[in-house]
Amino acid sequence: LEQVLATEPGEVALSGKLTLVDLAGSERVKKTDASGSVLTEAKNINLSLLELGNVISALADAAGNPKKNPHIPFRNSTLTRLLQESLGGNCKTSLLV
């Protein structure tokens, strides 16, 4: 959901974006005895969650040391690529558990 506030000519336009993502939780393969396509899906969910953690960690390191310009691995996963605008830059992000 994206909204842009109409402004008068010469004023700065304000915009907002809302992204909702269901992260589906970590899948325990041993507990569920997953196999086949369910196993593949569980692997992909776990990999996306791992990459999201790596991105958040890199962003926290960058905020703690502004002199360094560390690499933020947004491109390692489709999830982090989709959330790139919401995680980095001039934004406010909330995580509901």
Residue pairs with C-beta under 8 A, 6 or more apart in sequence:
1 17
1 18
1 19
2 15
2 16
2 17
2 18
3 15
3 16
3 17
4 13
4 14
4 15
5 13
5 14
5 15
6 13
7 13
7 14
17 85
17 86
19 82
19 83
19 85
19 86
21 79
21 82
21 83
23 45
23 48
23 49
23 52
24 45
25 45
26 45
26 46
26 49
27 34
27 41
27 42
27 45
27 46
29 39
29 42
29 43
32 38
32 42
34 42
47 77
48 77
48 78
48 79
48 80
51 73
51 76
51 77
51 79
51 80
52 77
52 79
52 80
52 83
54 73
54 76
55 72
55 73
55 74
55 76
55 80
55 83
55 87
56 87
58 70
58 71
58 72
58 73
59 72
59 87
59 88
61 68
61 70
62 68
62 69
62 70
62 72
72 88
73 80
74 80
74 81
74 84
74 87
74 88
75 81
80 87
85 91
86 93
87 93
